[in-house]
Amino acid sequence: MAEKSNYTRRDEDDEEEEEIDDAGYKTIKDAVLFAIDVSESMLEKPEASDSKKADRDNATTAALKCAYSLMQQRIISNPNDMMGILLFGTEQSKFQGEDPNSRGGLAYPHIYLLADLDVPDAEDVKTLKRLVEDEEEAARLLAPAPAKTFNLANLLFCVNQIFTTKAPNFSSRRLFLVTDNDNPHSANKDARNSAAVRARDLYDLGVKIELFPISTAKHQFNRSTFYDDIVYESTPSDPDAPAPMSSAAKPSASGDGITLLQSLLSSINSKAVPRRALFSNLPLELGPGLRISVKGYIILKRQEPARSTYIYMQGEKPQIVVGKTNVVAGDSARPVETVEVKKAFSFGGEQIVFTKDELAALRHFGDPVIRIIGFKPLSMLPIWAATKPSTFIYPSDEEYVGSTRVFSALQQKLVKAQRFALVWFIARRNAAPTVAALLPGKEEVDEKGAQVWPPGLWIHPLPFADDIRQNPDMGDVVRASDELVDYMHDIVRNLQLPKAHYDPKRYPNPALQWHYRVLQAIALDEDMPEKAEDHTIPRYKQIHKRVGDLVVEWGHALDQEYAAHAAKYDSSKKLGAGQKRVAGAPSDTPSKKAKLLAEAGQGVGDDEMRRAFEKSAIDKFKVQDLKDWLHGKKLPTMGKKADLVERVTEFHESK
């Protein structure tokens, strides 16, 4: 096996960052080209229905609305990504300035380039919006060509030319193909073979074809008839990346359930963000001399509003201001060169200067690797060990041939044995090492058999001793009775989510959506929204209908139990006749020393301490003042200042 793998993403001289830096995770440019079928079956209107949830749009219009929705999102959230829209099977033809009256004729007949592949701007969104909303314009443009006159090979060759000329250096290039025809060349074997060759050319170019099939009540889309030879599950540039297949979108026949537009939006949104590896070809070492290569992916990532930028408005057109930083000397304000800057750490009141090589040696813990050092049962992994997000890894044969087979065997063995691997994990050069658990992940499929989650392994960072704190001693905890627990059990059972599963896709961040909605309204000259759409607000009427009576009954039972507990506690707290006070118990009466200090104006009085407690400013007092006050209350005075502050706080909280 090879000794080294191409895992470096930075030079060795880069400085260390304690955690995996995912800031550049979404900076890779992405180019998406929609190819939407304009055939008679795609333009067929759905059956009329009185239901509010019934489909109102034909399949082609629904696909255009999906493209419009995605373009709205990308113009704000991914301003550097490209997007284009291509209609095929149309009576009209248009492609990058082609003249239909030229002597040689059209190179791509029945293909209409609605929006060329480019960074979308507000005008592109407005043009697409007019097409979606204007029925006359849509009827003029969305006219299907005569049957059996369109060649899919021409479409794929046209797509090849668009990506080659418009996005030659993009690392992510994808074709979103929307159609309901599962066998466009059933009677023409040459056209079928030609389309397969053009599809292979696209994959060799690094373009991924994502198929969004549409099934109808009359016809079920069958991928194996034709498109298994056109659409592959992975690309040669990333042959082992997890790529779940899209299930066919179905229009709603009765008006109940999911509509065609919602189904397409759900499928396209799941593919909207390209899979980008956090690290590539990182060696996974199973033992001495036995290595395979894997790629790591961030599956869950916090979404935040895009950073605002400064704009220079005095030129011919607005320009983004680029910041520049210069280091200057504090005494003379002269510019300081990079070679003059030294790095130092404060230690013992002195500045310890390190050279560049010394800093590199100080931060070097070895080359990036995932090294298995042992195996343990899954039952030994506590739930509180989840302190940092996990990273999903998947095999790659680019560096070590046979990595997929070894990886699959390891994953299946861990699943079967209910064990996890303990690993030594260094994500990249100069990164701090992490002890992690390598957890097996099973494949998940939906009710239609489509893959929702691919099988793989998860790198689950384990906490160090410094990351864990001991829980405070709660003393005697008052526990609820079995009757209260039974009441609450019924309430929780009636409030469970469907299938007891939380789907985060159904609950978008309202603050984030409001931010983008306002930006969209400003950019497209639309009316400002009145309020944010918040799906996280509880549905109080449904909650009241389900468990309203149960909650009231539980509240009455809680009041009765609390009253009984309070009466019992009060009776046990009273001192009986002739009963002595326990030595060392807190007393409200100040000691003689505390009284003398308070009278002399040197100590801290009870009123002053009470005010400090209410303002959370007890730590402002000196240690000796805190000890004197505690001594006056006959409380322990040992420990550091933090212990004394906590003791004073507990005293006031108990009052």
C-alpha positions as CSV (number, residue, x, y, z in Angstrom):
1,M,0.0,0.0,0.0
2,A,1.0,3.6,-0.5
3,E,2.7,5.2,2.4
4,K,1.0,8.7,2.0
5,S,-2.4,9.9,1.0
6,N,-3.5,13.2,-0.3
7,Y,-5.2,14.3,2.9
8,T,-3.6,17.7,3.2
9,R,-5.9,20.7,2.9
10,R,-3.4,23.3,4.1
11,D,0.3,23.7,4.4
12,E,2.2,22.5,7.5
13,D,2.9,26.1,8.5
14,D,-0.8,26.9,9.1
15,E,-1.7,27.6,12.7
16,E,-3.5,25.2,14.8
17,E,-7.3,25.4,15.4
18,E,-8.6,23.4,18.3
19,E,-11.8,22.3,16.5
20,I,-12.4,21.2,12.9
21,D,-12.8,24.4,10.9
22,D,-16.0,24.2,8.9
23,A,-16.1,27.9,8.0
24,G,-15.0,27.1,4.4
25,Y,-17.3,24.2,4.2
26,K,-19.9,26.0,2.0
27,T,-17.5,28.2,0.1
28,I,-17.1,25.8,-2.8
29,K,-19.0,27.0,-5.8
30,D,-21.9,25.0,-7.1
31,A,-23.6,25.1,-10.5
32,V,-27.1,23.7,-11.0
33,L,-28.9,23.5,-14.4
34,F,-32.6,22.6,-14.5
35,A,-33.7,20.6,-17.5
36,I,-37.5,20.5,-17.5
37,D,-39.6,18.3,-19.8
38,V,-42.3,20.2,-21.9
39,S,-44.4,17.4,-23.2
40,E,-48.1,16.9,-23.6
41,S,-48.3,14.6,-20.6
42,M,-46.2,17.1,-18.5
43,L,-48.6,19.9,-19.5
44,E,-51.7,17.9,-18.7
45,K,-53.8,19.7,-16.1
46,P,-54.8,17.8,-12.9
47,E,-58.4,16.9,-12.3
48,A,-60.5,19.6,-10.7
49,S,-61.1,19.3,-7.0
50,D,-62.7,21.4,-4.3
51,S,-60.0,20.4,-1.8
52,K,-57.6,23.2,-0.8
53,K,-54.7,20.7,-1.0
54,A,-55.5,19.6,-4.5
55,D,-53.0,20.1,-7.3
56,R,-53.6,23.2,-9.4
57,D,-50.5,23.2,-11.6
58,N,-49.4,20.8,-14.3
59,A,-46.0,19.1,-13.8
60,T,-44.0,21.6,-16.0
61,T,-45.4,24.6,-14.1
62,A,-44.7,22.9,-10.8
63,A,-41.1,22.3,-11.8
64,L,-40.7,25.9,-12.9
65,K,-42.1,27.0,-9.5
66,C,-39.5,24.8,-7.8
67,A,-36.8,26.4,-9.9
68,Y,-38.2,29.8,-9.0
69,S,-38.2,28.9,-5.3
70,L,-34.6,27.6,-5.4
71,M,-33.4,30.7,-7.3
72,Q,-35.0,32.9,-4.6
73,Q,-33.1,31.0,-1.9
74,R,-29.7,31.0,-3.8
75,I,-29.7,34.6,-4.7
76,I,-29.3,35.4,-1.0
77,S,-27.9,32.3,0.8
78,N,-25.5,31.2,-2.0
79,P,-24.7,34.4,-4.0
80,N,-21.7,32.9,-5.7
81,D,-23.4,29.8,-7.0
82,M,-24.7,29.5,-10.6
83,M,-28.1,28.4,-11.8
84,G,-29.7,28.0,-15.2
85,I,-33.0,26.7,-16.6
86,L,-33.3,24.6,-19.8
87,L,-36.6,23.5,-21.4
88,F,-36.6,20.5,-23.7
89,G,-39.3,19.1,-26.0
90,T,-40.5,22.6,-26.8
91,E,-41.8,23.8,-30.2
92,Q,-39.6,26.8,-30.0
93,S,-35.8,26.6,-29.9
94,K,-33.2,29.0,-28.4
95,F,-29.6,28.5,-27.3
96,Q,-26.9,31.0,-26.5
97,G,-27.5,33.4,-29.4
98,E,-28.2,30.8,-32.1
99,D,-30.0,32.1,-35.2
100,P,-32.8,29.8,-36.3
101,N,-32.6,31.3,-39.8
102,S,-28.9,30.4,-40.3
103,R,-27.8,28.3,-43.2
104,G,-26.8,25.3,-41.1
105,G,-30.0,25.3,-39.1
106,L,-30.3,24.8,-35.3
107,A,-27.7,22.7,-33.5
108,Y,-30.1,21.9,-30.7
109,P,-33.7,21.8,-32.0
110,H,-36.6,21.7,-29.5
111,I,-34.4,23.0,-26.7
112,Y,-35.1,26.4,-25.2
113,L,-32.5,28.0,-22.9
114,L,-34.8,30.0,-20.6
115,A,-32.1,31.2,-18.3
116,D,-28.4,30.7,-19.1
117,L,-26.1,29.2,-16.5
118,D,-24.9,32.2,-14.4
119,V,-25.0,33.8,-11.0
120,P,-28.7,34.7,-10.7
121,D,-29.7,38.3,-10.0
122,A,-32.9,40.0,-9.1
123,E,-33.9,40.5,-12.8
124,D,-33.6,36.8,-13.5
125,V,-35.9,36.0,-10.6
126,K,-38.4,38.6,-11.8
127,T,-38.4,37.1,-15.3
128,L,-39.0,33.6,-14.0
129,K,-41.7,34.9,-11.7
130,R,-43.5,36.5,-14.7
131,L,-43.4,33.2,-16.6
132,V,-44.8,31.3,-13.6
133,E,-47.6,33.8,-13.0
134,D,-48.5,34.9,-16.5
135,E,-50.7,32.2,-18.2
136,E,-50.5,33.8,-21.6
137,E,-46.7,34.0,-21.6
138,A,-46.5,30.4,-20.3
139,A,-49.0,29.2,-23.0
140,R,-46.8,30.8,-25.7
141,L,-43.5,29.5,-24.5
142,L,-44.6,26.1,-23.1
143,A,-45.8,24.6,-26.4
144,P,-44.7,21.0,-26.9
145,A,-42.9,19.8,-30.0
146,P,-44.4,17.1,-32.3
147,A,-44.2,13.7,-30.8
148,K,-41.0,11.6,-31.2
149,T,-39.0,14.5,-32.7
150,F,-36.9,15.2,-29.6
151,N,-33.5,13.5,-29.0
152,L,-32.3,13.2,-25.4
153,A,-28.7,12.9,-26.7
154,N,-28.9,16.5,-28.0
155,L,-30.1,17.7,-24.6
156,L,-27.1,16.0,-22.8
157,F,-24.6,17.4,-25.4
158,C,-26.1,20.8,-25.0
159,V,-25.7,20.5,-21.2
160,N,-22.1,19.5,-21.7
161,Q,-21.4,22.6,-23.7
162,I,-23.1,24.9,-21.1
163,F,-21.1,23.5,-18.2
164,T,-17.9,23.5,-20.2
165,T,-18.2,27.2,-21.2
166,K,-20.0,28.7,-18.2
167,A,-18.6,26.7,-15.2
168,P,-15.4,25.0,-16.3
169,N,-13.7,25.2,-12.9
170,F,-16.6,24.6,-10.6
171,S,-16.0,21.6,-8.2
172,S,-19.8,20.9,-8.1
173,R,-21.8,20.8,-11.3
174,R,-25.2,19.1,-11.4
175,L,-28.1,18.6,-13.8
176,F,-31.6,18.5,-12.3
177,L,-33.7,16.5,-14.8
178,V,-37.5,16.7,-14.3
179,T,-39.6,14.4,-16.5
180,D,-42.5,11.9,-16.5
181,N,-41.3,9.9,-19.6
182,D,-39.4,6.8,-18.4
183,N,-38.7,5.6,-21.9
184,P,-38.1,8.4,-24.4
185,H,-36.5,6.2,-27.1
186,S,-38.5,3.0,-26.8
187,A,-38.4,2.3,-30.6
188,N,-35.0,3.7,-31.4
189,K,-32.0,1.7,-30.1
190,D,-29.4,4.0,-31.7
191,A,-30.9,7.1,-30.0
192,R,-30.9,5.2,-26.7
193,N,-27.2,4.2,-27.1
194,S,-26.3,7.8,-28.1
195,A,-28.0,9.2,-25.0
196,A,-26.0,6.7,-22.8
197,V,-22.8,7.8,-24.4
198,R,-23.6,11.5,-23.8
199,A,-24.5,10.7,-20.2
200,R,-21.1,9.0,-19.7
201,D,-19.4,12.1,-21.2
202,L,-21.1,14.3,-18.6
203,Y,-20.0,12.0,-15.8
204,D,-16.4,12.0,-17.1
205,L,-16.6,15.8,-17.0
206,G,-17.7,15.7,-13.4
207,V,-21.3,16.6,-13.9
208,K,-23.8,14.7,-11.7
209,I,-27.2,14.0,-13.1
210,E,-30.0,14.1,-10.5
211,L,-33.3,12.6,-11.8
212,F,-36.6,13.9,-10.4
213,P,-39.1,11.5,-11.9
214,I,-42.9,12.2,-11.9
215,S,-45.5,9.5,-11.6
216,T,-49.2,9.9,-12.4
217,A,-52.3,8.1,-11.5
218,K,-52.2,6.5,-15.0
219,H,-48.5,5.7,-15.2
220,Q,-45.9,4.7,-12.6
221,F,-42.4,5.9,-13.5
222,N,-40.0,3.0,-13.9
223,R,-36.3,3.9,-13.7
224,S,-35.0,0.6,-14.9
225,T,-36.7,1.0,-18.3
226,F,-34.3,3.6,-19.5
227,Y,-32.7,5.9,-16.9
228,D,-30.6,3.3,-15.1
229,D,-28.3,3.6,-18.1
230,I,-28.3,7.5,-17.9
231,V,-28.4,8.3,-14.2
232,Y,-25.7,6.8,-12.0
233,E,-25.7,6.8,-8.2
234,S,-22.3,8.4,-8.0
235,T,-19.7,10.3,-10.0
236,P,-16.2,9.3,-11.0
237,S,-14.8,12.3,-9.1
238,D,-16.5,11.1,-6.0
239,P,-17.5,7.5,-6.7
240,D,-18.3,6.5,-3.1
241,A,-20.2,9.5,-1.9
242,P,-23.5,8.7,-0.4
243,A,-26.1,9.6,-3.0
244,P,-29.7,8.4,-2.2
245,M,-32.0,8.0,-5.1
246,S,-35.0,10.3,-5.5
247,S,-38.4,8.6,-5.4
248,A,-41.0,9.5,-8.0
249,A,-43.1,12.5,-7.2
250,K,-46.9,11.8,-7.5
251,P,-49.6,14.3,-8.0
252,S,-52.5,14.2,-5.6
253,A,-55.4,12.5,-7.2
254,S,-58.0,13.1,-4.5
255,G,-56.6,16.4,-3.2
256,D,-55.6,14.9,0.1
257,G,-52.0,14.5,1.2
258,I,-48.9,15.9,-0.5
259,T,-49.2,17.8,-3.7
260,L,-47.0,17.5,-6.7
261,L,-45.4,20.9,-6.0
262,Q,-44.7,20.0,-2.4
263,S,-43.3,16.7,-3.4
264,L,-40.9,18.2,-6.0
265,L,-39.9,21.0,-3.6
266,S,-39.1,18.4,-0.9
267,S,-37.0,16.3,-3.4
268,I,-35.2,19.3,-4.9
269,N,-34.4,20.9,-1.5
270,S,-32.9,17.7,-0.3
271,K,-30.5,17.9,-3.3
272,A,-30.1,21.6,-3.3
273,V,-26.9,21.7,-1.2
274,P,-24.1,19.6,-2.7
275,R,-22.3,17.0,-0.6
276,R,-18.9,18.6,0.2
277,A,-16.3,16.6,2.0
278,L,-14.9,18.2,5.2
279,F,-11.7,16.1,4.6
280,S,-10.8,13.8,1.7
281,N,-8.7,10.7,1.5
282,L,-7.9,10.6,5.2
283,P,-6.3,7.3,6.1
284,L,-8.3,5.0,8.4
285,E,-5.7,2.7,10.1
286,L,-7.2,-0.6,11.2
287,G,-3.8,-2.0,12.2
288,P,-0.1,-1.7,11.5
289,G,0.3,-1.6,7.7
290,L,-3.4,-1.9,7.0
291,R,-5.0,1.4,5.8
292,I,-8.0,2.5,3.8
293,S,-9.0,6.0,2.7
294,V,-12.2,7.7,3.8
295,K,-14.0,11.1,3.3
296,G,-15.7,13.0,6.1
297,Y,-18.9,15.0,5.7
298,I,-20.7,17.5,8.0
299,I,-24.3,16.3,8.0
300,L,-25.7,18.7,10.6
301,K,-24.5,22.3,10.5
302,R,-26.0,25.4,12.1
303,Q,-27.3,27.8,9.4
304,E,-26.8,31.5,10.1
305,P,-27.6,34.7,8.1
306,A,-25.0,35.7,5.6
307,R,-22.5,38.2,6.8
308,S,-23.3,41.8,5.8
309,T,-20.7,43.6,3.6
310,Y,-19.8,47.3,3.0
311,I,-20.6,48.6,-0.4
312,Y,-18.8,51.5,-2.2
313,M,-21.5,53.5,-4.0
314,Q,-19.4,56.4,-5.5
315,G,-18.3,54.5,-8.7
316,E,-20.1,53.6,-11.9
317,K,-21.7,50.6,-10.2
318,P,-21.8,49.4,-6.6
319,Q,-18.8,47.4,-5.5
320,I,-18.1,45.3,-2.4
321,V,-15.4,46.9,-0.2
322,V,-12.4,44.6,0.4
323,G,-10.8,45.1,3.8
324,K,-7.0,45.2,4.2
325,T,-5.0,45.0,7.5
326,N,-1.6,46.5,8.1
327,V,0.5,46.0,11.2
328,V,2.2,49.1,12.5
329,A,4.6,49.8,15.3
330,G,3.1,51.4,18.4
331,D,5.8,54.0,19.0
332,S,6.5,55.2,15.5
333,A,3.4,54.1,13.5
334,R,5.7,52.7,10.8
335,P,4.5,49.6,8.8
336,V,5.9,46.4,10.2
337,E,7.0,43.6,7.9
338,T,5.9,40.0,8.4
339,V,9.5,38.8,9.1
340,E,9.7,41.3,12.0
341,V,6.8,39.9,13.9
342,K,7.6,37.3,16.5
343,K,5.1,35.2,18.5
344,A,5.3,34.7,22.2
345,F,3.4,33.3,25.2
346,S,3.2,34.9,28.6
347,F,4.6,32.7,31.3
348,G,5.6,33.8,34.8
349,G,5.3,37.4,33.9
350,E,7.7,37.1,31.0
351,Q,7.2,36.8,27.2
352,I,8.6,33.5,25.9
353,V,9.4,33.9,22.2
354,F,9.1,31.0,19.9
355,T,10.5,30.6,16.4
356,K,8.3,29.3,13.5
357,D,9.9,25.8,13.7
358,E,9.4,25.6,17.4
359,L,5.7,26.6,17.1
360,A,5.3,23.9,14.4
361,A,6.9,21.3,16.6
362,L,4.8,22.4,19.6
363,R,1.6,21.8,17.7
364,H,2.6,18.7,15.8
365,F,1.0,15.5,17.1
366,G,1.5,13.4,14.0
367,D,0.1,13.2,10.5
368,P,-3.7,13.3,10.0
369,V,-5.1,9.8,10.6
370,I,-8.0,7.9,12.1
371,R,-6.3,5.1,14.1
372,I,-8.3,2.3,15.7
373,I,-6.9,1.5,19.1
374,G,-9.5,-0.9,20.4
375,F,-13.2,-2.0,20.5
376,K,-15.8,-1.7,23.2
377,P,-19.5,-2.6,23.6
378,L,-22.0,0.1,22.7
379,S,-23.4,-0.2,26.2
380,M,-20.2,1.4,27.6
381,L,-20.7,4.6,25.7
382,P,-22.7,7.0,28.0
383,I,-25.3,9.4,26.6
384,W,-23.5,12.4,28.3
385,A,-20.4,11.8,26.1
386,A,-22.0,13.8,23.3
387,T,-20.2,17.2,23.7
388,K,-19.4,17.9,20.1
389,P,-21.1,17.2,16.7
390,S,-20.2,14.0,15.0
391,T,-18.7,13.6,11.5
392,F,-20.0,11.1,9.0
393,I,-17.3,9.2,7.1
394,Y,-17.7,7.1,3.9
395,P,-15.1,5.1,2.0
396,S,-13.2,6.2,-1.1
397,D,-11.1,4.1,-3.4
398,E,-9.2,7.0,-4.9
399,E,-6.2,6.5,-2.6
400,Y,-6.4,2.9,-1.6
401,V,-8.1,0.4,-3.9
402,G,-10.4,-1.9,-2.0
403,S,-11.2,0.6,0.7
404,T,-15.0,0.2,0.1
405,R,-14.9,-3.5,0.8
406,V,-12.9,-3.3,4.0
407,F,-15.0,-0.3,5.2
408,S,-18.2,-2.2,4.5
409,A,-16.9,-5.3,6.4
410,L,-16.0,-3.2,9.4
411,Q,-19.3,-1.4,9.4
412,Q,-21.3,-4.6,9.2
413,K,-19.3,-6.3,11.9
414,L,-19.7,-3.4,14.3
415,V,-23.5,-3.3,13.7
416,K,-23.8,-7.1,14.2
417,A,-21.5,-7.2,17.3
418,Q,-23.1,-4.0,18.8
419,R,-19.7,-2.5,19.4
420,F,-17.8,0.7,18.6
421,A,-14.2,1.3,17.8
422,L,-12.1,3.6,20.0
423,V,-10.0,5.8,17.7
424,W,-7.2,8.4,17.8
425,F,-8.4,11.1,15.4
426,I,-6.4,14.0,13.9
427,A,-8.5,15.8,11.2
428,R,-5.7,17.7,9.5
429,R,-2.2,19.0,10.0
430,N,-1.6,21.1,13.1
431,A,-5.0,20.0,14.5
432,A,-5.3,18.9,18.1
433,P,-5.7,15.1,18.5
434,T,-9.1,13.8,19.6
435,V,-10.1,10.5,21.2
436,A,-13.3,9.5,19.5
437,A,-15.8,6.6,19.2
438,L,-16.3,5.2,15.7
439,L,-20.0,4.3,15.7
440,P,-21.7,2.2,13.0
441,G,-24.7,3.7,11.2
442,K,-27.3,1.6,9.6
443,E,-29.0,2.3,6.3
444,E,-32.5,3.9,6.5
445,V,-35.2,3.7,3.9
446,D,-38.6,5.2,3.7
447,E,-41.9,3.4,3.2
448,K,-41.4,3.5,-0.6
449,G,-38.0,1.8,-0.3
450,A,-36.0,4.9,-1.2
451,Q,-32.8,5.4,0.7
452,V,-33.1,8.2,3.3
453,W,-29.7,7.6,5.0
454,P,-26.8,5.6,3.7
455,P,-24.9,3.1,5.8
456,G,-21.5,4.4,7.1
457,L,-19.6,5.2,10.2
458,W,-19.7,8.2,12.6
459,I,-16.7,9.8,14.3
460,H,-18.1,10.7,17.7
461,P,-15.6,12.9,19.7
462,L,-15.3,11.9,23.3
463,P,-14.9,14.4,26.1
464,F,-11.6,15.0,28.0
465,A,-11.5,15.2,31.7
466,D,-11.6,19.0,31.5
467,D,-14.8,18.9,29.5
468,I,-16.8,17.2,32.3
469,R,-17.9,18.7,35.6
470,Q,-19.5,17.0,38.5
471,N,-23.2,17.6,39.1
472,P,-23.9,19.4,42.4
473,D,-25.2,17.3,45.3
474,M,-29.0,17.8,45.3
475,G,-29.5,16.3,48.7
476,D,-32.8,14.6,49.4
477,V,-34.8,15.0,46.2
478,V,-38.6,14.9,46.6
479,R,-39.9,12.4,44.1
480,A,-43.3,12.3,42.5
481,S,-45.8,9.6,43.5
482,D,-46.8,6.8,41.2
483,E,-50.2,8.5,40.7
484,L,-48.6,11.7,39.4
485,V,-46.2,9.7,37.1
486,D,-49.2,7.8,35.6
487,Y,-51.1,11.0,34.9
488,M,-48.0,12.5,33.1
489,H,-47.4,9.2,31.2
490,D,-50.9,9.6,29.6
491,I,-50.2,13.2,28.8
492,V,-46.8,12.6,27.1
493,R,-48.2,9.6,25.2
494,N,-51.0,11.8,23.7
495,L,-48.5,14.6,22.8
496,Q,-46.1,12.5,20.8
497,L,-45.1,13.5,17.3
498,P,-46.2,11.3,14.4
499,K,-44.3,7.9,14.7
500,A,-42.5,9.5,17.7
501,H,-40.0,11.0,15.2
502,Y,-38.9,14.7,15.1
503,D,-38.2,15.9,11.6
504,P,-36.2,19.2,11.7
505,K,-37.1,19.9,8.0
506,R,-40.7,20.6,9.1
507,Y,-39.6,23.4,11.5
508,P,-37.4,26.0,9.7
509,N,-35.7,28.6,11.9
510,P,-38.2,31.5,12.0
511,A,-35.6,34.2,12.6
512,L,-33.5,32.9,9.6
513,Q,-36.5,32.7,7.3
514,W,-37.6,36.2,8.3
515,H,-34.2,37.6,7.6
516,Y,-34.2,36.1,4.1
517,R,-37.8,37.0,3.4
518,V,-37.1,40.7,4.2
519,L,-33.9,40.7,2.0
520,Q,-35.9,39.1,-0.8
521,A,-38.7,41.7,-0.6
522,I,-36.1,44.5,-0.8
523,A,-34.2,42.9,-3.7
524,L,-37.2,42.1,-5.8
525,D,-39.3,45.2,-5.0
526,E,-42.0,43.2,-3.3
527,D,-44.3,44.2,-0.5
528,M,-42.7,43.9,2.9
529,P,-44.1,40.9,4.9
530,E,-46.2,41.7,7.9
531,K,-45.0,39.0,10.2
532,A,-42.7,35.9,10.2
533,E,-44.1,32.5,9.5
534,D,-43.3,30.5,12.6
535,H,-43.9,26.7,12.5
536,T,-42.4,26.3,16.0
537,I,-45.4,27.9,17.7
538,P,-47.4,25.1,19.5
539,R,-50.8,24.3,18.2
540,Y,-52.6,25.1,21.4
541,K,-56.1,24.1,20.3
542,Q,-55.0,20.6,19.3
543,I,-53.0,20.3,22.6
544,H,-56.1,21.4,24.6
545,K,-58.3,19.0,22.6
546,R,-55.9,16.0,23.2
547,V,-54.8,16.5,26.8
548,G,-56.6,19.5,28.3
549,D,-58.7,17.5,30.7
550,L,-55.7,15.3,31.6
551,V,-53.5,18.3,32.4
552,V,-56.3,19.7,34.7
553,E,-56.6,16.4,36.6
554,W,-52.8,16.2,36.9
555,G,-52.7,19.8,38.3
556,H,-55.3,19.0,41.0
557,A,-53.3,15.8,42.0
558,L,-50.1,17.9,42.1
559,D,-51.7,20.5,44.4
560,Q,-53.0,17.9,46.8
561,E,-49.6,16.1,46.9
562,Y,-47.7,19.3,47.4
563,A,-50.1,20.4,50.2
564,A,-49.5,17.1,52.0
565,H,-45.7,17.4,51.5
566,A,-45.6,21.0,52.8
567,A,-47.6,20.1,55.9
568,K,-45.3,17.2,56.6
569,Y,-42.2,19.4,56.0
570,D,-43.4,22.2,58.3
571,S,-44.2,19.8,61.1
572,S,-40.7,18.2,61.0
573,K,-39.0,21.6,60.8
574,K,-40.5,22.8,64.1
575,L,-38.3,22.1,67.2
576,G,-40.0,20.0,69.9
577,A,-40.1,20.8,73.5
578,G,-36.7,20.4,75.1
579,Q,-35.0,19.7,71.8
580,K,-31.5,21.1,71.4
581,R,-30.3,22.9,68.3
582,V,-27.8,21.0,66.2
583,A,-24.3,22.3,66.6
584,G,-23.0,24.2,63.6
585,A,-26.5,25.0,62.3
586,P,-26.9,28.4,60.6
587,S,-28.2,31.2,62.9
588,D,-29.8,34.5,62.0
589,T,-28.3,36.0,65.2
590,P,-24.9,37.6,64.4
591,S,-21.9,36.7,66.6
592,K,-20.3,39.1,69.0
593,K,-17.4,39.8,66.6
594,A,-19.7,40.5,63.7
595,K,-21.8,42.9,65.9
596,L,-18.6,44.8,66.9
597,L,-17.4,45.1,63.3
598,A,-20.8,46.3,62.1
599,E,-21.0,48.9,64.9
600,A,-17.6,50.1,64.0
601,G,-18.5,50.4,60.4
602,Q,-15.8,47.9,59.3
603,G,-17.9,44.8,58.6
604,V,-20.6,44.0,56.1
605,G,-24.1,44.2,57.5
606,D,-27.0,41.9,56.8
607,D,-28.9,44.5,54.8
608,E,-25.8,45.3,52.7
609,M,-25.2,41.6,52.0
610,R,-28.9,41.1,51.1
611,R,-28.7,43.9,48.6
612,A,-25.5,42.4,47.1
613,F,-27.3,39.0,46.8
614,E,-30.2,40.5,45.0
615,K,-27.8,42.2,42.5
616,S,-25.6,39.1,42.2
617,A,-22.7,41.1,43.4
618,I,-21.5,39.1,46.4
619,D,-18.2,38.4,44.8
620,K,-17.4,42.1,45.0
621,F,-16.7,41.8,48.7
622,K,-13.2,41.0,50.0
623,V,-12.5,37.5,51.3
624,Q,-12.1,38.7,54.9
625,D,-15.5,40.4,54.8
626,L,-17.1,37.3,53.6
627,K,-15.4,35.2,56.3
628,D,-16.5,37.7,59.0
629,W,-20.1,37.6,57.8
630,L,-20.1,33.8,57.6
631,H,-18.6,33.6,61.0
632,G,-21.3,35.8,62.4
633,K,-23.9,33.3,61.0
634,K,-21.9,30.4,62.5
635,L,-21.3,29.0,59.0
636,P,-18.0,27.4,57.9
637,T,-15.4,29.9,56.7
638,M,-13.0,27.5,55.0
639,G,-12.3,27.4,51.3
640,K,-11.5,29.8,48.4
641,K,-13.5,32.9,47.6
642,A,-15.8,31.1,45.2
643,D,-16.7,28.6,48.0
644,L,-17.5,31.5,50.4
645,V,-19.6,33.3,47.8
646,E,-21.5,30.1,47.1
647,R,-22.1,29.6,50.9
648,V,-23.5,33.1,51.2
649,T,-25.7,32.6,48.2
650,E,-27.1,29.4,49.6
651,F,-27.9,31.0,52.9
652,H,-30.0,33.7,51.2
653,E,-31.7,31.3,48.8
654,S,-32.9,29.2,51.7
655,K,-34.6,32.2,53.2
